[in-house]
């Protein structure tokens, strides 16, 4: 039996609720939270997101 390392990608979706005068302003405000690492303002959308399998490596660390 061999050992394999399989990567798992978890994609979470977040919502950022903001009052703004325009769509552009709302997007700019959300972008600021990303730039400033202010993820505490985001709320995870539990109805969105997905998990998928990625690359597989053998026990020598080679991608197969």
N, C-alpha and C positions, 0 to 999 in steps of 0.2 A: 504494500500500500504506500502511496506517495503523499507528500505534504504539498498543499497548494495554498497560495495566498490569493484570495479573491477580494477585489476592492468593492466597496459598497458606497454609492453616492446617494446622499439624502438631500433632497431639494425641498426646502421649506419656503412657504410663501407668507409674507407679512403685509399687513395693512397699516397705513399711517393716516390717521384722521386729522385733518387740518382745515381751519377756516381760512379762505383766501378769496381774493377778488377776481381771480381768473385761474384757468387750468394751468397756464404757464407759471403763475405764482405758486400754486400748489405743488407743482413738480419741482420748482426751485427750492421750496422749503423742504420737501422730502429729500432732495439731493443733499442738502446741507446736513441732514441727520446722518446720511451715509458718510459724507466727508469727515464729519466730526465724531464719528463712531458713537452716535447717540441712539443705539438700538433699543434703549429702554423706552423710547417713545413708540415703538412698533408693537403691533399686536399680531400674534401668529394666527393665520387663517387656517383653522383646523380642517376646513372642507377642501383645501387646496394642497398642492405639493405631491411629491411622489418619491419613491425609492427605486433605484435600479442597480443592477450589477454592472461592474466595470471590468477592468483588465484582470487577467489571471496570470499568476507567476508560479513557476515551479520552485522547488526547494533551493535551487541555486540562484534565485532572484531573477531568472530570465523570463521575459514575457512570453507566454505561449498562446 
